[in-house]
Amino acid sequence: MLRTPEQLRADALRIWRAGLEAVRSPQLVFDAVEVEGSTLRLGEEFFDLNAMDRIAVAGGGKAAAGMAVALEQALGPRMLRAKRVSGVVNVPADCLQPTDAIRLHAGRPAGVNEPTAEGMVGVGEMLRIVSQLGPRDLCICLVSGGGSALLPAPIDGFALEDKVELTREMSARGATIAQMNAVRRALSRVKGGGLAAACRAGRLVSLILSDVPGDDLAAISSGPTVLGAAEPRAAIDVIDALSLANFPAGAKARDLLQRRTIEGDAPGQTANKFGCEISNLLIGNNATAVDGAGVEAERLGYSHAMVSANAPEGAVEGVAAGIVALAQRMRDESGPDCLISGGEPTVRLAPAAERGKGGRNQQLCLAALAELSDWRRLCLISGGTDGEDGPTDAAGACVDEFIAAKVQRLHLDPRPSLARNDAYTFFDAVGGLLRTGPTHTNVCDLRVLTVSRAD
């Protein structure tokens, strides 16, 4: 079907936003939590409220504020009072919202996806609360992507500053999310099952919104309620593979983990000595967003192809090249005229002295622009469902005929900006940034390609 450039962009935005709406954390929580009489339903599990003394809430992540507010609403004012609901949930500073019983704690500043001392304060309070629960209590943990940075509690001998330095270096060396989380879990008192191990409640139910391709529960926020996920040997292998022991924080981490491996010391993370029964419930993921976007694409008259990655996608340049190849084929051949995809590619960072400003999705769009100069009858939007693409105020970027034309008028070359990871500056100059503000959800990245052709 022939469509104007304006229609291609408007449709791509509508399809992308429909995918985002499908994973709004409040609705996902409402679907999973219900009180009827004296029965509480959490997913497919049912709890007798008369046999329960109180409910405590802990957790963290970019979507956790919306999850907490929705949980309070789902439980209702009477239940909040009757079960003395309380707790602490760490969220980014720009996600704070009014609550009645659950305290939202600013675990890090907006746009700074790194652990902070404030985050440690919140985690300390969570550990205190869950350790004081009893066998007739229920603990509900709210977990979403971004919790790895929002739930810092380094092991003894490894300071917060060491963790920040190590995390930055791993990112600069192109570590995958699986590699990052393996190291984070092993160096934390709360990740890798640490929160669950500290909990003395009779039951713990974790409501989880996945930002990890393949939905490995141990990887989402580094698995605070997944017992046995902290494996020092696996973390040592990552440190060796990335040659991280050649700088101070990496060397210190390796020495500590080696000692724990020899001593068999992963306290509290391989078993729960208090007998707390644990359930981890996945309430939404990237496939949910892709499906939601597909429904809107079909409603708008597109024949769409959909794919949600179930494993790390590899380098962002390779993902962009694959999308461009499909775009050209879809423009010239019969078949689908809309591609909806989701996942999480990796970005290898330029040296800090040369590095500009940007994020994964902006880098992908810039790589696509560098790969293809002719964007007639094409529009690509790529954005993080959390509304936060790297340390920027943009969720992602857009490339289409208008953007490509402006690039040519301004005589801009995307390749130097691509090499410097400076996609934000580039797209800001040509009006290609996608801005949403905090979305209170987080299920990886969502990409939409719309195509116009004469069938």
C-alpha positions, 0 to 999 in steps of 0.5 A: 500500500502506498503511504505518505512519509507523514503517514509512515511516521505517524503510524510507526509512532502509534504502533510503537506506543501501542506496544508500550501501552501493552506493558504499562506496569499498573495494568499488568499488576491489576491483571495479576493481583485481586482481592475477593472477600478473604482471598488474595490472588497473586497470579495463579496462587490463592492466599487465605487472608484470614491466615495472614497477619501482615503484608510487607513489600520490597523490591526495585526497578524502573517500573517499580513505582507504577507497580507499587501504586497499582499494588496498593490500589489492587489490595484496597484501603481496607486491606492496607489497614487490616494487614498493616501493609508497609515496605520500601521500594527503590525507584529512580528519582523521577519516578517517585509518586504518592503512595499510602503504605509502601514507601518509594525511595529514590535509589538513584538520580534520573538518567544515572543508571548506576548504584548510589549510597542512597540506593544502599540505604533503601536496600538496608531498610528492605533487608531489615523489614523482611528479616523481621517477618514471621511465618504468618506474614506474606512478602511481596517483592516488586522486580523490574529491569533497572533493579541491578543499579537500584538495589546495591548491597556489595559484599564485605570487602567490596565498596560501592565505589569499586562496584561503580568502577567495575560496572563502568569498565564492563560496559565500556568493554562491551559486556553483555547483560548476562555477563554484567549480571553474573558479576553483579550477583556474585558481588552482592548481598541482595542479588542472586537470591540474597533478598529471598534468603534474608526473608523470614516470612512464610511466603514470598511472591515476586511479581516480575516485569522482564527486561531480559531477552529470554526472561531468565529470572536470575538475570532480571534485576540480577535475581534478588528472589532467585535462590542459588543464582549467585555463582562466584565461579561464573563471575570469575569467568566473566572477569577473565574473559573481559580481562578485568583483573588488569585494573584495581576494582576488577582485581579486587573483585576477582580476589574476593570471588576466588576466596569465596569459591575456595571457601564455598562461601555464598552466605544466604544465597543458596538456601533459605534457612528460615523455610520461606516458600518462594514463588517468582511470577512473570507478569510481562515481558518484551513479547507482550509489547511486541504483541501489543504493537502487532495488534495496532499494526494490523488495525492500521492495515499493515501486514506485519512480521514480529520477532522478540529476541529470546537471547542477547542480540549482539552488536548494535551495528549488526542488528541495524544492518539486519533491519536495513536489509529487511527494509530494502527487501520489504520496500521492493518485494511483496509480503509484510510491510511492517516489522516489529521487533524487540530485544537488547543489542550491545554497544561497545563504548568509545574511550571516555575522552572521545565518547559523546552522548547517546543510548542503545536505541539512538546508536541503532538508528544512527547505525541504520542511517550510516548503512542506508542513505535512501530512506524513501518510503521507510520509517524506523523507530527504536526506543527503550520501553522505560523511556530512558535510552542511556544517560539521556532524556530521550527514549530513542530515535527515528529515521525516515525520509525527512530525517535523511533529507535534513542530514543531507541538507546539513552535510552531516556524516553519521559515521564519526558520531557513530564511532564516538557514541554521540547519536544523541547530539546527531539526532538532536540536530536533525529533530530525530529524538524520541522523547517519552519521559518516564514510562513506569515500565521496562521490557527491553527495546521496541522497534517498529519499521513501516514501509510504503510500496505499490503492491 
